[in-house]
Amino acid sequence: MLRFENRPVDDPVVQELLGAYFAERAAGFPASQGAYSPTYPAPAQFVPPAGVFLVASDDDSPTAGCGGVRRVQRADDLLVRFEVKHLWVHPDSRGRGYGRLLLAELERRARSLGAEFVVLDTNESLAAAGGLYRSTGYAEIEPYNANPNATHWYGKRLAAD
């Protein structure tokens, strides 16, 4: 069973997970796009009510994955908007549906913080991630940021609890 624990993004466990995530992204980043640019998250953006960062664990691994949500409200937004960031499942924990469970938990946490709409960005080289997002109700939207690592932007309206 997958469990979730809130952790500050400057926690050593989170930093280790993010380091592994960034290393994997850099290794698989399309050369045609240049170099991957890792951006460690700002701690204040992932503390309620601004956001939350989760570490996922199971009986086999205390660090099966991680991910966060943070508020990214713009002045012209009609809905309260949060962004999913750094959703990652450790390679040893893949194939168990953990990405889907972690994404659902991040959406639930975002909703509990007032989110009505969630957005995220990804790269076309992450085919499994794109498939996960589309299969869970995300639709492509116009770019909402200037992330040099992104090629696709997605959004989803969250249902009320």
Steps between C-alpha positions, in 0.01 A plus 500: 500500500633841407528756779558875475689728735524878483864603495669838458679526166828578677477173698801275420273214385316731260829645374626146430182411311510822299867439421415155364206644304712777347781255415255270322347792311843630396607155376187458287456860386483539120831635369308704245366713788841574649587431862248419770467783752416371850318742727473409865170620647484793739406367848239769573299403190435151638376587850123515562301695398733579207564134421628167622777256411452127550731202531336170407602178673394137514608189689790449257629858479491806724562712189279354226434842349424865554309798370352830599230753428527876533270793441576684176211744492514772238300822515287397200416152631131436553573183698744433784796342322764264637790337317622141529881495526768231500268198488744209496497131585827323575591252223487210750139590585366547149238278342280491810271793419679727746515793259121498469456467879747779569336729244156434652633578848662823377168601342321420826748708698471787252121489529528509881708818460229660286607401148233491233737447207838328476766546237830335422766496237694209357729403217397296198783257579305393811243294310379307806443824690304651212289185481433513874390862485270449202349183651418683824311786335771753416469688173768695318490874572696802386840538667462669838872532574835525324644169623785423256463127572130485403343426165141433618273670752191338650209612715209340680200637682465332838163365605364622833541261792 
